[in-house]
Amino acid sequence: MANNKELLKAIENYEKPKISVVMQVFLGDYPGARSNPIEKFKRAVKSFQEQTYKNSELIIVADGCLKTQQIYQRTFQNEENIKFIYIDKKSSLNMYEDHVIDGQTYKYYRGTARKIGVAAATGDLITYMDGDDYLLPQHLLTIMLTYNQQPKCDWWINRSWYDHATANWDDNDIMYSTINADTVEFDEFKNQKWTQVKLKENQVILSPWLFIHRATCNTKWRDTIGVSEDVDFNKRLRAEYPNGFPFERPTYVRCHYTNKWDV
């Protein structure tokens, strides 16, 4: 990538939309949870603060988590572009909690936190990140550049990201094999290697951290049963707003995958 001076000149006439990043956070324990959640949460916020593209805001939504509130108040509350929302969930089930309907057990998924985060967003574009992952410094810049490439779209979805090299994804119907693929290292992660995940043609993964949409899209997040809130929201929005653009520019580092890696 060009140096900052060259880049600023190149994008002088680009439209520079404000980007809102919604981060749902729960730092407690749950089945399959990551280790060291507090340290990972701070690292995730730091990766937002170090973004090259600055016309942005981070909206942290503490999903019934007082730990998140305490850390925000001690560390981030004076940051102008970092907002905080606490929501109570005493009246609903927890994420991944079993819910029984007609004798059948289904998993419960909470979309409420992201719904509230989106409602509080002031950006032109909205995207998401998990509280234990990491944004490379050019992440939001890449979104801005992609937007300018396809400015008439309602949504954009990234088809590539970084997984830990131990993932060893074999060749399947969705992703190309990462076995024996080239690896890279990032300064934030000492002695760790990462592999770019590449999806096969016309394939997408319906994770919110790969998804960007206009703030004017009226599709709302909702709690779901049996089907994850991520898949439900993504499918409904793309059905209601079919004008979108898939792209491949990996800038998101997935730091935790249950039973595979936890960095």
C-alpha positions as YAML, in Angstrom:
chain: A
units: angstrom
residues:
- id: 1
  name: MET
  ca: [0.00, 0.00, 0.00]
- id: 2
  name: ALA
  ca: [1.20, 3.51, -0.76]
- id: 3
  name: ASN
  ca: [2.60, 5.65, 2.04]
- id: 4
  name: ASN
  ca: [0.21, 8.01, 3.82]
- id: 5
  name: LYS
  ca: [1.14, 11.08, 1.77]
- id: 6
  name: GLU
  ca: [0.64, 9.26, -1.53]
- id: 7
  name: LEU
  ca: [-2.57, 7.70, -0.30]
- id: 8
  name: LEU
  ca: [-4.06, 10.99, 0.88]
- id: 9
  name: LYS
  ca: [-3.35, 12.48, -2.54]
- id: 10
  name: ALA
  ca: [-4.87, 9.49, -4.33]
- id: 11
  name: ILE
  ca: [-8.12, 9.65, -2.35]
- id: 12
  name: GLU
  ca: [-8.40, 13.43, -2.27]
- id: 13
  name: ASN
  ca: [-11.62, 13.44, -4.27]
- id: 14
  name: TYR
  ca: [-13.11, 10.28, -2.78]
- id: 15
  name: GLU
  ca: [-16.30, 10.35, -0.78]
- id: 16
  name: LYS
  ca: [-15.41, 9.71, 2.84]
- id: 17
  name: PRO
  ca: [-18.44, 8.25, 4.64]
- id: 18
  name: LYS
  ca: [-18.52, 7.94, 8.39]
- id: 19
  name: ILE
  ca: [-18.25, 4.28, 9.44]
- id: 20
  name: SER
  ca: [-19.89, 2.96, 12.61]
- id: 21
  name: VAL
  ca: [-18.46, -0.24, 14.11]
- id: 22
  name: VAL
  ca: [-20.89, -2.06, 16.42]
- id: 23
  name: MET
  ca: [-19.29, -4.37, 18.98]
- id: 24
  name: GLN
  ca: [-21.49, -6.62, 21.12]
- id: 25
  name: VAL
  ca: [-19.59, -7.59, 24.28]
- id: 26
  name: PHE
  ca: [-20.06, -10.15, 27.04]
- id: 27
  name: LEU
  ca: [-16.92, -10.87, 29.06]
- id: 28
  name: GLY
  ca: [-18.35, -13.66, 31.19]
- id: 29
  name: ASP
  ca: [-17.91, -17.38, 30.69]
- id: 30
  name: TYR
  ca: [-20.05, -19.55, 28.41]
- id: 31
  name: PRO
  ca: [-19.60, -22.85, 26.53]
- id: 32
  name: GLY
  ca: [-16.78, -22.49, 24.03]
- id: 33
  name: ALA
  ca: [-15.71, -19.08, 25.39]
- id: 34
  name: ARG
  ca: [-12.29, -17.56, 24.67]
- id: 35
  name: SER
  ca: [-9.64, -17.22, 27.35]
- id: 36
  name: ASN
  ca: [-8.49, -13.86, 28.78]
- id: 37
  name: PRO
  ca: [-11.60, -11.98, 27.59]
- id: 38
  name: ILE
  ca: [-10.68, -8.66, 29.25]
- id: 39
  name: GLU
  ca: [-7.25, -8.48, 27.61]
- id: 40
  name: LYS
  ca: [-8.74, -9.45, 24.24]
- id: 41
  name: PHE
  ca: [-11.48, -6.83, 24.57]
- id: 42
  name: LYS
  ca: [-8.91, -4.09, 25.26]
- id: 43
  name: ARG
  ca: [-6.85, -5.30, 22.31]
- id: 44
  name: ALA
  ca: [-9.91, -5.20, 20.05]
- id: 45
  name: VAL
  ca: [-10.71, -1.61, 21.03]
- id: 46
  name: LYS
  ca: [-7.08, -0.63, 20.56]
- id: 47
  name: SER
  ca: [-7.18, -2.02, 17.02]
- id: 48
  name: PHE
  ca: [-10.10, 0.33, 16.32]
- id: 49
  name: GLN
  ca: [-8.22, 3.28, 17.78]
- id: 50
  name: GLU
  ca: [-5.24, 2.56, 15.51]
- id: 51
  name: GLN
  ca: [-7.22, 2.63, 12.28]
- id: 52
  name: THR
  ca: [-5.73, 4.67, 9.42]
- id: 53
  name: TYR
  ca: [-9.18, 5.94, 8.42]
- id: 54
  name: LYS
  ca: [-10.48, 8.19, 11.19]
- id: 55
  name: ASN
  ca: [-14.00, 9.19, 10.13]
- id: 56
  name: SER
  ca: [-15.50, 6.51, 12.33]
- id: 57
  name: GLU
  ca: [-17.00, 5.57, 15.66]
- id: 58
  name: LEU
  ca: [-17.02, 2.44, 17.81]
- id: 59
  name: ILE
  ca: [-20.25, 1.56, 19.61]
- id: 60
  name: ILE
  ca: [-19.67, -0.90, 22.45]
- id: 61
  name: VAL
  ca: [-22.85, -2.64, 23.58]
- id: 62
  name: ALA
  ca: [-22.43, -4.44, 26.90]
- id: 63
  name: ASP
  ca: [-24.91, -7.30, 26.77]
- id: 64
  name: GLY
  ca: [-25.72, -7.48, 30.47]
- id: 65
  name: CYS
  ca: [-22.00, -7.32, 31.29]
- id: 66
  name: LEU
  ca: [-20.92, -5.05, 34.13]
- id: 67
  name: LYS
  ca: [-17.26, -5.93, 33.54]
- id: 68
  name: THR
  ca: [-17.45, -4.26, 30.14]
- id: 69
  name: GLN
  ca: [-18.99, -1.17, 31.70]
- id: 70
  name: GLN
  ca: [-16.23, -0.95, 34.31]
- id: 71
  name: ILE
  ca: [-13.45, -1.26, 31.72]
- id: 72
  name: TYR
  ca: [-15.07, 1.34, 29.49]
- id: 73
  name: GLN
  ca: [-15.39, 3.80, 32.37]
- id: 74
  name: ARG
  ca: [-11.77, 3.29, 33.44]
- id: 75
  name: THR
  ca: [-10.16, 3.21, 30.01]
- id: 76
  name: PHE
  ca: [-12.24, 4.50, 27.11]
- id: 77
  name: GLN
  ca: [-14.97, 6.88, 28.28]
- id: 78
  name: ASN
  ca: [-12.96, 9.99, 27.37]
- id: 79
  name: GLU
  ca: [-12.49, 8.82, 23.78]
- id: 80
  name: GLU
  ca: [-14.72, 11.03, 21.65]
- id: 81
  name: ASN
  ca: [-15.45, 8.42, 18.99]
- id: 82
  name: ILE
  ca: [-16.10, 5.48, 21.32]
- id: 83
  name: LYS
  ca: [-19.66, 5.18, 22.61]
- id: 84
  name: PHE
  ca: [-20.98, 2.82, 25.26]
- id: 85
  name: ILE
  ca: [-24.41, 1.28, 25.83]
- id: 86
  name: TYR
  ca: [-25.37, -1.11, 28.62]
- id: 87
  name: ILE
  ca: [-28.43, -3.30, 28.14]
- id: 88
  name: ASP
  ca: [-30.06, -5.50, 30.73]
- id: 89
  name: LYS
  ca: [-31.04, -9.02, 29.73]
- id: 90
  name: LYS
  ca: [-32.78, -10.24, 32.87]
- id: 91
  name: SER
  ca: [-36.02, -10.68, 30.94]
- id: 92
  name: SER
  ca: [-34.55, -12.90, 28.20]
- id: 93
  name: LEU
  ca: [-32.43, -15.99, 27.75]
- id: 94
  name: ASN
  ca: [-28.66, -15.87, 27.43]
- id: 95
  name: MET
  ca: [-26.87, -16.31, 24.13]
- id: 96
  name: TYR
  ca: [-26.64, -20.03, 23.20]
- id: 97
  name: GLU
  ca: [-28.99, -21.02, 26.04]
- id: 98
  name: ASP
  ca: [-31.27, -24.00, 25.32]
- id: 99
  name: HIS
  ca: [-34.90, -23.18, 24.53]
- id: 100
  name: VAL
  ca: [-37.49, -25.96, 24.43]
- id: 101
  name: ILE
  ca: [-40.42, -25.81, 21.99]
- id: 102
  name: ASP
  ca: [-42.85, -28.74, 21.76]
- id: 103
  name: GLY
  ca: [-40.32, -31.03, 23.38]
- id: 104
  name: GLN
  ca: [-37.54, -30.04, 20.95]
- id: 105
  name: THR
  ca: [-34.45, -28.20, 22.19]
- id: 106
  name: TYR
  ca: [-33.13, -25.26, 20.18]
- id: 107
  name: LYS
  ca: [-30.38, -22.73, 20.79]
- id: 108
  name: TYR
  ca: [-31.36, -19.14, 21.58]
- id: 109
  name: TYR
  ca: [-29.45, -16.30, 19.88]
- id: 110
  name: ARG
  ca: [-29.54, -12.65, 20.89]
- id: 111
  name: GLY
  ca: [-29.74, -9.98, 18.22]
- id: 112
  name: THR
  ca: [-30.99, -7.30, 20.61]
- id: 113
  name: ALA
  ca: [-27.54, -5.91, 21.43]
- id: 114
  name: ARG
  ca: [-26.65, -5.24, 17.81]
- id: 115
  name: LYS
  ca: [-30.13, -3.85, 17.15]
- id: 116
  name: ILE
  ca: [-29.60, -1.25, 19.89]
- id: 117
  name: GLY
  ca: [-26.04, -0.56, 18.70]
- id: 118
  name: VAL
  ca: [-27.21, 0.11, 15.15]
- id: 119
  name: ALA
  ca: [-29.97, 2.41, 16.43]
- id: 120
  name: ALA
  ca: [-27.34, 4.50, 18.23]
- id: 121
  name: ALA
  ca: [-25.00, 4.68, 15.23]
- id: 122
  name: THR
  ca: [-24.44, 8.02, 13.52]
- id: 123
  name: GLY
  ca: [-22.38, 6.71, 10.61]
- id: 124
  name: ASP
  ca: [-23.31, 6.44, 6.94]
- id: 125
  name: LEU
  ca: [-22.09, 2.84, 6.86]
- id: 126
  name: ILE
  ca: [-22.36, 0.21, 9.57]
- id: 127
  name: THR
  ca: [-20.15, -2.80, 10.16]
- id: 128
  name: TYR
  ca: [-19.40, -5.09, 13.10]
- id: 129
  name: MET
  ca: [-16.61, -6.71, 15.06]
- id: 130
  name: ASP
  ca: [-16.36, -9.26, 17.85]
- id: 131
  name: GLY
  ca: [-14.88, -8.20, 21.18]
- id: 132
  name: ASP
  ca: [-12.07, -10.77, 20.99]
- id: 133
  name: ASP
  ca: [-10.91, -10.17, 17.41]
- id: 134
  name: TYR
  ca: [-8.51, -7.70, 15.80]
- id: 135
  name: LEU
  ca: [-8.71, -5.15, 12.99]
- id: 136
  name: LEU
  ca: [-5.64, -4.56, 10.88]
- id: 137
  name: PRO
  ca: [-4.90, -0.80, 10.61]
- id: 138
  name: GLN
  ca: [-6.28, -0.55, 7.07]
- id: 139
  name: HIS
  ca: [-9.59, -2.25, 7.85]
- id: 140
  name: LEU
  ca: [-11.83, 0.85, 7.78]
- id: 141
  name: LEU
  ca: [-9.81, 2.41, 4.98]
- id: 142
  name: THR
  ca: [-10.50, -0.71, 2.91]
- id: 143
  name: ILE
  ca: [-14.22, -0.31, 3.57]
- id: 144
  name: MET
  ca: [-14.07, 3.34, 2.45]
- id: 145
  name: LEU
  ca: [-12.18, 2.43, -0.73]
- id: 146
  name: THR
  ca: [-14.59, -0.41, -1.51]
- id: 147
  name: TYR
  ca: [-17.54, 1.91, -0.98]
- id: 148
  name: ASN
  ca: [-16.07, 4.36, -3.51]
- id: 149
  name: GLN
  ca: [-15.58, 1.50, -5.94]
- id: 150
  name: GLN
  ca: [-19.28, 0.58, -5.72]
- id: 151
  name: PRO
  ca: [-21.02, 3.64, -4.21]
- id: 152
  name: LYS
  ca: [-24.54, 2.76, -5.34]
- id: 153
  name: CYS
  ca: [-24.72, -0.51, -3.40]
- id: 154
  name: ASP
  ca: [-26.69, -1.01, -0.20]
- id: 155
  name: TRP
  ca: [-24.28, -3.56, 1.24]
- id: 156
  name: TRP
  ca: [-20.79, -4.96, 0.78]
- id: 157
  name: ILE
  ca: [-19.46, -8.30, 2.03]
- id: 158
  name: ASN
  ca: [-15.83, -9.34, 2.38]
- id: 159
  name: ARG
  ca: [-15.02, -12.84, 1.17]
- id: 160
  name: SER
  ca: [-11.61, -13.07, 2.80]
- id: 161
  name: TRP
  ca: [-10.03, -12.73, 6.26]
- id: 162
  name: TYR
  ca: [-7.23, -14.15, 8.43]
- id: 163
  name: ASP
  ca: [-7.49, -17.32, 10.51]
- id: 164
  name: HIS
  ca: [-4.76, -18.78, 12.68]
- id: 165
  name: ALA
  ca: [-2.37, -21.02, 10.75]
- id: 166
  name: THR
  ca: [-3.39, -23.96, 12.93]
- id: 167
  name: ALA
  ca: [-6.84, -23.83, 11.32]
- id: 168
  name: ASN
  ca: [-5.67, -26.13, 8.51]
- id: 169
  name: TRP
  ca: [-8.95, -25.85, 6.65]
- id: 170
  name: ASP
  ca: [-9.07, -28.65, 4.13]
- id: 171
  name: ASP
  ca: [-10.53, -28.11, 0.68]
- id: 172
  name: ASN
  ca: [-14.34, -28.05, 0.88]
- id: 173
  name: ASP
  ca: [-17.34, -26.66, -0.97]
- id: 174
  name: ILE
  ca: [-16.90, -23.17, 0.50]
- id: 175
  name: MET
  ca: [-13.22, -22.44, 1.20]
- id: 176
  name: TYR
  ca: [-10.01, -23.32, -0.52]
- id: 177
  name: SER
  ca: [-7.65, -25.41, 1.56]
- id: 178
  name: THR
  ca: [-5.30, -23.50, 3.86]
- id: 179
  name: ILE
  ca: [-3.08, -26.54, 4.36]
- id: 180
  name: ASN
  ca: [0.42, -25.66, 3.08]
- id: 181
  name: ALA
  ca: [-0.77, -22.12, 2.31]
- id: 182
  name: ASP
  ca: [1.51, -19.11, 2.83]
- id: 183
  name: THR
  ca: [1.44, -17.59, 6.30]
- id: 184
  name: VAL
  ca: [1.99, -14.06, 7.61]
- id: 185
  name: GLU
  ca: [2.84, -12.51, 10.96]
- id: 186
  name: PHE
  ca: [1.45, -9.34, 12.58]
- id: 187
  name: ASP
  ca: [3.27, -7.18, 15.11]
- id: 188
  name: GLU
  ca: [0.45, -7.45, 17.64]
- id: 189
  name: PHE
  ca: [0.78, -11.23, 17.86]
- id: 190
  name: LYS
  ca: [4.21, -12.46, 18.87]
- id: 191
  name: ASN
  ca: [5.32, -15.81, 17.44]
- id: 192
  name: GLN
  ca: [1.94, -16.43, 15.82]
- id: 193
  name: LYS
  ca: [1.29, -17.16, 12.16]
- id: 194
  name: TRP
  ca: [-1.87, -16.42, 10.22]
- id: 195
  name: THR
  ca: [-3.32, -17.65, 6.96]
- id: 196
  name: GLN
  ca: [-5.55, -15.80, 4.52]
- id: 197
  name: VAL
  ca: [-8.84, -17.61, 4.06]
- id: 198
  name: LYS
  ca: [-10.13, -17.54, 0.51]
- id: 199
  name: LEU
  ca: [-13.68, -18.45, -0.42]
- id: 200
  name: LYS
  ca: [-14.58, -20.20, -3.61]
- id: 201
  name: GLU
  ca: [-16.41, -18.32, -6.33]
- id: 202
  name: ASN
  ca: [-19.88, -17.04, -5.39]
- id: 203
  name: GLN
  ca: [-19.50, -18.20, -1.77]
- id: 204
  name: VAL
  ca: [-19.98, -15.94, 1.27]
- id: 205
  name: ILE
  ca: [-19.82, -16.45, 5.03]
- id: 206
  name: LEU
  ca: [-22.70, -14.76, 6.88]
- id: 207
  name: SER
  ca: [-20.67, -13.37, 9.78]
- id: 208
  name: PRO
  ca: [-21.40, -9.76, 10.76]
- id: 209
  name: TRP
  ca: [-17.70, -8.87, 10.92]
- id: 210
  name: LEU
  ca: [-17.49, -9.43, 7.15]
- id: 211
  name: PHE
  ca: [-20.60, -7.37, 6.42]
- id: 212
  name: ILE
  ca: [-21.05, -3.64, 5.77]
- id: 213
  name: HIS
  ca: [-24.38, -1.98, 5.04]
- id: 214
  name: ARG
  ca: [-25.85, 1.48, 4.71]
- id: 215
  name: ALA
  ca: [-27.35, 3.00, 7.82]
- id: 216
  name: THR
  ca: [-30.47, 3.66, 5.75]
- id: 217
  name: CYS
  ca: [-31.21, -0.07, 5.44]
- id: 218
  name: ASN
  ca: [-34.26, -0.68, 7.64]
- id: 219
  name: THR
  ca: [-33.70, -4.38, 8.34]
- id: 220
  name: LYS
  ca: [-33.54, -4.87, 12.11]
- id: 221
  name: TRP
  ca: [-31.54, -7.35, 14.14]
- id: 222
  name: ARG
  ca: [-33.72, -9.66, 16.24]
- id: 223
  name: ASP
  ca: [-33.44, -12.51, 18.71]
- id: 224
  name: THR
  ca: [-33.74, -15.89, 17.04]
- id: 225
  name: ILE
  ca: [-34.23, -19.52, 17.95]
- id: 226
  name: GLY
  ca: [-32.58, -22.39, 16.10]
- id: 227
  name: VAL
  ca: [-30.96, -20.20, 13.43]
- id: 228
  name: SER
  ca: [-28.23, -17.79, 14.50]
- id: 229
  name: GLU
  ca: [-29.04, -14.10, 14.65]
- id: 230
  name: ASP
  ca: [-26.14, -13.43, 12.26]
- id: 231
  name: VAL
  ca: [-27.50, -15.62, 9.47]
- id: 232
  name: ASP
  ca: [-31.06, -14.39, 10.04]
- id: 233
  name: PHE
  ca: [-30.09, -10.71, 9.78]
- id: 234
  name: ASN
  ca: [-27.74, -11.11, 6.85]
- id: 235
  name: LYS
  ca: [-30.21, -13.09, 4.75]
- id: 236
  name: ARG
  ca: [-33.14, -10.78, 5.46]
- id: 237
  name: LEU
  ca: [-31.17, -7.61, 4.68]
- id: 238
  name: ARG
  ca: [-29.79, -8.97, 1.41]
- id: 239
  name: ALA
  ca: [-33.28, -10.13, 0.40]
- id: 240
  name: GLU
  ca: [-34.79, -6.73, 1.14]
- id: 241
  name: TYR
  ca: [-31.87, -4.86, -0.46]
- id: 242
  name: PRO
  ca: [-30.51, -7.04, -3.31]
- id: 243
  name: ASN
  ca: [-28.02, -4.44, -4.57]
- id: 244
  name: GLY
  ca: [-24.72, -5.53, -3.02]
- id: 245
  name: PHE
  ca: [-21.07, -6.11, -3.77]
- id: 246
  name: PRO
  ca: [-18.79, -8.96, -2.60]
- id: 247
  name: PHE
  ca: [-15.06, -8.21, -2.44]
- id: 248
  name: GLU
  ca: [-11.84, -9.88, -1.28]
- id: 249
  name: ARG
  ca: [-9.48, -7.77, 0.81]
- id: 250
  name: PRO
  ca: [-8.51, -9.46, 4.10]
- id: 251
  name: THR
  ca: [-8.12, -6.98, 6.97]
- id: 252
  name: TYR
  ca: [-9.93, -8.81, 9.80]
- id: 253
  name: VAL
  ca: [-8.13, -11.25, 12.12]
- id: 254
  name: ARG
  ca: [-10.32, -13.92, 13.72]
- id: 255
  name: CYS
  ca: [-8.57, -14.59, 17.02]
- id: 256
  name: HIS
  ca: [-10.79, -17.31, 18.46]
- id: 257
  name: TYR
  ca: [-12.49, -20.37, 17.07]
- id: 258
  name: THR
  ca: [-13.92, -22.84, 19.57]
- id: 259
  name: ASN
  ca: [-11.76, -25.96, 19.98]
- id: 260
  name: LYS
  ca: [-9.33, -24.83, 17.26]
- id: 261
  name: TRP
  ca: [-7.37, -21.75, 18.36]
- id: 262
  name: ASP
  ca: [-7.50, -19.00, 20.99]
- id: 263
  name: VAL
  ca: [-4.91, -16.26, 20.56]
...
